Amino acid sequence: MLAWTANAHTHLRDLKIGTKQYERGVCIRPYNSTTLFSFPAKDPTNKYVRCRTPSVDSKAEKICDVNAGSKITVSWHESELTSSQGINPSHMGPCIVWMAPLESNGEGEVWAKIFEDGYNPKTKTWCIDTVNKNNGTLDITIPSDVLAGKYILRTEIIALHLAAVKFTGGKDGAEYYSNCAEINVIGGGKTVPKGVAIPGVYTIDMPGIIFNTSAPFTSYKIPGPPVYKVGDPSGPVKPNAGVKKPCIKKRRRRQLAQDQ
């Protein structure tokens, strides 16, 4: 164990939904391996960035029920021990949470951002500082108006300690600590939030992915789309939305005129 904990980074260890604590991996898609599960994804264009699983088709042991509008406490830790810290404080960066319909398996423009927390200029702290202060935990609220059904819940920490230059296949570049859980949303409304593609939402040279934490800064812009807010327009947009179809009677009159 000591061989890999010395190089540990972080992973989504477990979930707390209501009063139920779901232990390591139960509702979470399988980790990369017994020794590399806490190591980051580096290439934002590779499907491995989606969930850091051995296969993009990996499934969780259990789908956890959660009520729309309720809270989920996600727990990140460097090792399998809950006594370990959330992530090394040097790995400054934001926390982001996404949802996608389970039936999509995350393919296509299906990922809606439901939570983000980056840098607080007043306190000069990052989301990872909050996570470590709370023993690796962070509270996420499932939107109250999303359509009931099964979803992939993707949690992500983007570490920026090497992000002053872009990723070119080596050590440098932002690090993506992403894991996916499977949940069944009960209740809710009729909204399917508009989404983006993962991979696809990040590029190696976009603001928020390129960021120098060693240089003086007063702000940080979290990459990706805005967070979905309850009541935002739903999607996906139908291909013919907004296109007026000609009246059937008019079409018939035109056809009769042509026949004559």
VMD Tcl script that draws the C-alpha trace (Angstrom):
set ca {
  {0.00 0.00 0.00}
  {2.77 2.45 0.88}
  {4.18 2.18 -2.63}
  {1.16 3.87 -4.16}
  {-0.20 6.01 -1.33}
  {3.01 8.03 -1.52}
  {1.90 9.07 -5.01}
  {-1.83 9.21 -4.27}
  {-3.93 11.96 -5.82}
  {-7.70 11.60 -5.29}
  {-10.84 9.67 -6.22}
  {-14.57 9.69 -5.49}
  {-14.61 7.27 -2.58}
  {-18.28 7.17 -1.58}
  {-21.65 8.93 -1.52}
  {-24.10 9.91 1.18}
  {-27.71 10.24 0.07}
  {-30.09 11.27 2.83}
  {-29.11 9.15 5.80}
  {-27.61 6.34 3.71}
  {-23.87 6.04 3.27}
  {-22.83 4.12 0.16}
  {-19.35 2.78 0.65}
  {-16.45 2.93 -1.75}
  {-17.42 2.06 -5.29}
  {-20.92 0.67 -4.67}
  {-22.81 3.25 -6.76}
  {-19.65 4.51 -8.44}
  {-18.38 3.12 -11.73}
  {-15.28 0.91 -11.32}
  {-11.94 2.56 -10.66}
  {-9.06 2.29 -13.09}
  {-7.18 -0.33 -11.04}
  {-6.26 -1.24 -7.47}
  {-3.08 0.81 -7.74}
  {-3.82 3.62 -10.22}
  {-7.40 4.58 -9.30}
  {-6.32 7.94 -7.87}
  {-4.18 8.97 -10.84}
  {-5.59 11.70 -13.11}
  {-6.68 11.80 -16.70}
  {-4.48 14.17 -18.69}
  {-5.86 14.31 -22.22}
  {-9.20 16.19 -22.34}
  {-9.91 14.81 -25.81}
  {-9.75 11.17 -24.69}
  {-12.84 9.29 -23.47}
  {-10.89 8.32 -20.34}
  {-11.46 11.88 -19.09}
  {-15.19 11.11 -18.80}
  {-15.16 8.79 -15.79}
  {-11.58 7.48 -15.35}
  {-12.86 3.92 -15.65}
  {-11.13 0.88 -17.18}
  {-13.75 1.02 -19.95}
  {-16.24 3.71 -20.96}
  {-18.87 0.94 -20.84}
  {-18.19 0.08 -17.18}
  {-21.25 -0.05 -14.93}
  {-21.75 0.52 -11.21}
  {-22.73 -2.31 -8.87}
  {-25.85 -0.43 -7.82}
  {-27.95 2.51 -8.98}
  {-28.68 4.76 -6.00}
  {-32.09 6.36 -5.54}
  {-32.15 10.10 -4.89}
  {-35.07 12.52 -4.68}
  {-35.09 15.47 -7.08}
  {-34.18 18.62 -5.19}
  {-32.33 16.74 -2.47}
  {-28.70 16.74 -1.44}
  {-25.93 14.26 -2.18}
  {-22.69 14.43 -0.22}
  {-19.78 13.32 -2.38}
  {-16.55 12.28 -0.70}
  {-13.10 12.50 -2.29}
  {-10.02 10.92 -0.70}
  {-6.44 10.24 -1.67}
  {-6.65 6.60 -0.61}
  {-9.33 4.09 0.32}
  {-9.08 5.34 3.90}
  {-11.55 8.02 4.97}
  {-8.85 9.41 7.24}
  {-6.85 10.47 4.17}
  {-7.18 14.05 2.95}
  {-9.32 14.95 -0.01}
  {-6.47 16.02 -2.29}
  {-3.02 17.53 -1.93}
  {-3.44 21.27 -1.19}
  {-0.91 22.06 -3.94}
  {-3.42 20.75 -6.52}
  {-5.32 24.03 -6.68}
  {-8.44 24.02 -8.81}
  {-12.22 23.94 -9.17}
  {-14.83 21.28 -8.41}
  {-17.49 20.60 -11.06}
  {-20.45 18.19 -11.16}
  {-22.35 17.06 -14.25}
  {-25.40 14.93 -15.06}
  {-26.27 12.91 -18.18}
  {-29.07 10.40 -18.90}
  {-27.82 6.91 -18.10}
  {-29.13 5.51 -21.38}
  {-26.75 7.82 -23.26}
  {-23.70 6.36 -21.51}
  {-22.34 9.88 -21.71}
  {-22.13 9.92 -25.51}
  {-22.98 13.14 -27.34}
  {-24.04 16.56 -26.07}
  {-25.78 15.19 -22.98}
  {-23.77 16.52 -20.02}
  {-25.41 19.32 -18.02}
  {-23.33 21.14 -15.42}
  {-25.27 21.25 -12.14}
  {-22.56 22.52 -9.77}
  {-19.29 24.42 -9.84}
  {-17.03 26.08 -7.31}
  {-13.70 27.63 -8.23}
  {-11.62 30.38 -6.64}
  {-12.83 32.82 -3.97}
  {-10.82 36.07 -4.27}
  {-12.06 37.32 -0.89}
  {-10.73 34.34 1.05}
  {-8.07 33.42 -1.55}
  {-9.17 29.81 -1.38}
  {-10.08 27.16 -3.94}
  {-12.83 24.57 -3.92}
  {-10.26 21.93 -3.02}
  {-9.54 23.91 0.17}
  {-13.22 23.61 1.08}
  {-13.13 19.88 0.31}
  {-10.10 19.33 2.54}
  {-11.57 21.45 5.32}
  {-14.71 19.25 5.23}
  {-12.75 15.98 5.39}
  {-12.99 15.37 1.66}
  {-16.71 16.08 1.31}
  {-18.85 18.42 -0.74}
  {-22.62 18.82 -0.85}
  {-24.37 18.74 -4.25}
  {-28.07 19.43 -4.86}
  {-29.91 17.57 -7.61}
  {-32.08 20.08 -9.57}
  {-35.69 19.82 -8.42}
  {-37.19 20.08 -11.91}
  {-35.17 17.48 -13.83}
  {-37.04 14.64 -15.47}
  {-37.28 11.56 -13.27}
  {-35.11 8.68 -14.37}
  {-31.63 7.20 -14.32}
  {-28.59 9.41 -14.69}
  {-24.81 9.38 -14.63}
  {-23.50 11.79 -12.01}
  {-19.97 12.93 -12.92}
  {-17.85 14.58 -10.22}
  {-14.64 16.33 -11.19}
  {-11.71 18.18 -9.68}
  {-9.41 19.96 -12.14}
  {-5.95 20.38 -10.63}
  {-4.01 23.34 -12.05}
  {-0.57 23.02 -10.44}
  {0.95 22.01 -13.82}
  {-1.46 23.99 -16.00}
  {0.76 26.97 -16.81}
  {1.44 25.23 -20.14}
  {-0.81 23.03 -22.23}
  {-0.81 19.25 -22.25}
  {1.30 17.83 -25.06}
  {1.41 14.18 -24.02}
  {3.81 14.55 -21.12}
  {3.68 15.57 -17.48}
  {2.57 19.18 -17.95}
  {-1.00 20.37 -18.31}
  {-4.13 20.34 -16.17}
  {-5.11 17.13 -14.36}
  {-8.68 15.80 -14.39}
  {-9.87 13.83 -11.37}
  {-13.24 12.61 -12.61}
  {-15.43 9.75 -11.44}
  {-18.99 8.77 -12.31}
  {-21.80 7.46 -10.11}
  {-25.15 6.09 -11.24}
  {-28.31 7.51 -9.67}
  {-32.06 7.12 -10.10}
  {-33.80 10.49 -9.70}
  {-37.26 10.17 -8.14}
  {-39.90 12.88 -8.53}
  {-38.77 16.00 -10.33}
  {-40.32 17.78 -13.26}
  {-40.14 17.65 -17.04}
  {-36.80 19.29 -17.75}
  {-33.96 17.67 -19.64}
  {-31.17 20.26 -19.29}
  {-29.24 21.13 -22.42}
  {-25.85 19.51 -22.44}
  {-22.35 19.47 -23.85}
  {-20.07 16.64 -24.93}
  {-17.43 15.06 -22.68}
  {-14.85 14.76 -24.09}
  {-15.29 17.89 -26.15}
  {-16.13 20.54 -23.58}
  {-12.44 21.21 -22.81}
  {-9.48 21.87 -25.08}
  {-5.83 21.84 -24.02}
  {-5.36 25.58 -24.56}
  {-8.65 27.15 -23.41}
  {-8.90 29.61 -20.48}
  {-9.41 27.78 -17.20}
  {-7.50 24.77 -18.51}
  {-4.41 26.91 -19.13}
  {-3.78 28.75 -15.86}
  {-0.61 29.68 -13.99}
  {-1.13 29.29 -10.25}
  {2.48 30.40 -9.61}
  {1.93 33.87 -11.09}
  {-0.10 36.55 -9.28}
  {-3.85 36.28 -9.95}
  {-7.06 37.71 -8.54}
  {-9.67 35.63 -10.33}
  {-10.27 32.38 -12.16}
  {-12.90 31.52 -14.78}
  {-14.21 27.95 -14.51}
  {-14.18 26.30 -17.95}
  {-17.29 24.93 -19.61}
  {-20.90 26.12 -19.87}
  {-22.90 27.90 -17.14}
  {-24.40 25.85 -14.32}
  {-27.94 24.68 -14.99}
  {-30.42 26.60 -12.85}
  {-33.90 25.38 -11.98}
  {-36.30 26.85 -14.51}
  {-33.76 27.25 -17.33}
  {-35.02 26.23 -20.79}
  {-35.02 22.49 -21.27}
  {-33.59 20.54 -24.17}
  {-32.46 19.02 -26.34}
  {-33.82 21.36 -29.00}
  {-35.68 19.54 -31.74}
  {-34.05 19.85 -35.19}
  {-37.17 21.49 -36.68}
  {-37.91 23.75 -33.73}
  {-38.85 27.22 -34.90}
  {-39.43 26.14 -38.51}
  {-42.99 26.88 -39.58}
  {-44.64 24.21 -41.66}
  {-46.90 25.38 -44.49}
  {-50.61 25.01 -43.95}
  {-52.03 21.76 -45.36}
  {-54.82 23.65 -47.19}
  {-52.28 25.93 -48.88}
  {-50.22 22.95 -49.99}
  {-53.34 21.34 -51.48}
  {-54.27 24.52 -53.39}
  {-50.75 24.78 -54.82}
  {-50.83 21.14 -55.88}
  {-54.24 21.58 -57.61}
  {-52.95 24.62 -59.47}
  {-49.93 22.66 -60.68}
  {-52.13 19.76 -61.83}
  {-54.24 22.10 -63.93}
}
mol new
graphics top color blue
foreach p $ca { graphics top sphere $p radius 0.5 }
foreach p [lrange $ca 0 end-1] q [lrange $ca 1 end] { graphics top cylinder $p $q radius 0.2 }
display resetview
